[in-house]
């Protein structure tokens, strides 16, 4: 197990290099002269030259890259063009908000998705199953910014004419208290719950049809234990993969969700930075989010080891 | 007088066919359609027949792995079909099954120890402090090493896995074991080993086997009595020697003539059946075999023959044909 972790860590190195190269290139992929664009159209020749010097654009590319990396490794991601604050500080002030949002949403989608999927699979082709799958299809199809707006309208901006009660239960913006957290977490977690439910259902159905499930029943194992100990454990592998990949789109989804709910997280930081052409901030945030994604998939790979004994990772 | 261990009465297993927009039941597959037989303590009874004749379905229905449509299954004098779920789970201690596919029938995520322990714990056959020893003893009994106890199924070969399946069935000290094509998935040399193991275990542990197979060679080797099934019905039942030496039903004769004889000089009289097995959704009226029987008459198309015995047949040898006497001569 230990050797596996070491080896798997080494395998992430090329990924990390790729990520940093891409993030670094961001600056150079801007059409035109980045210094001119960042300094603004009306900037004088001297100001643009100053900006170029400040961004280190006069060095050869490899040197720029290694400077960027060695600074990044030491926690220095440059400073914001807008307000001169360190990018690392800007991010760390918002990092946990986004992580909390993503983690809560993931927990919600796993919880709802697994339960719905198991119910669907154990009662397949019944009305319950069909209803769950239709609801899941809706959950999957709704764009999350739209869902967010609808939730705000229904549950936080007061009375709705066709509801017999006041619906201003949740706060429409911000993050921290539970009244603020509920709607964004639902908004972000819905699509994941739907995908996990569908995946769990089909995976469970496949396993339930296998002989060893019949063996377990022949032993006299209780139906509940058959489902959880024998079927679910074997059905979880594809579900875990989906959860890992889902986490990536979840991080992307935070950009929209945070904007809709005016949450001061990394997602909104990116949006604001893009609007202000604050490229060091964009670079830094994208880097941190990518690292988070790599880390999550690393954890998913390790969890395979526990779920599937045939994956001999050592 | 031998003791009746298992008595099956008019067992039927009809599977609904759902169709149409609303998923209504449009028809039934009559996989097993009125089967009655008795298994005595300590003997090996085989059920043979071609694919789809209902042999495996019969085995599963007896164990209530699929809930039978109707009929009675008496085990030790108690009707299994009248038990509730909890009572049935407890009863499973006495009736075990070995499945055909040793690759699919063991949970890939459990070690051999967990596989064997689960059954022992559920049925609570022995006190916890003796379980470890029991598992090791089981492993040795089926010819596996006690040191292999913590391995996963994928670390074993097909024959070894089937031995695990056997150990699992034995772990709760059952009285009856249903071997559902238990050796069909194994290659011939391994088949012989496993069959010999089954026979040896039967002697040692006084087991009763209901052996489901399509392999007549294997059946001849292991059985005391043989039941021949065709399209969900029993067509002939007899002790092994009577059946193999003196088959009465035309279908049995055709089946037996298909056994290869390892003697190039001996001329074989093959009875070649024409046509396919009719659909079990809508089986032929009268004798179910009449569509393929070389001797069929109008009577066969209308009247369904019952299992019966006549002169020249040994005790307990029965066949379901209108013309046993004529065909014998």
Interface residues (C-beta under 8 A of the other chain):
Chain A: X125 X210 X211 X212 X214 X215 X216 X217 X218 X219 X220 X221 X222 X223 X230 X233 X234 X307 X308 X309 X310
Chain B: X18 X23 X60 X63 X65 X85 X88 X89 X90 X92 X93 X96 X97 X99 X100 X101 X104 X105 X106 X107 X108 X109 X118 X119 X122 X123 X152 X154 X165 X168 X172
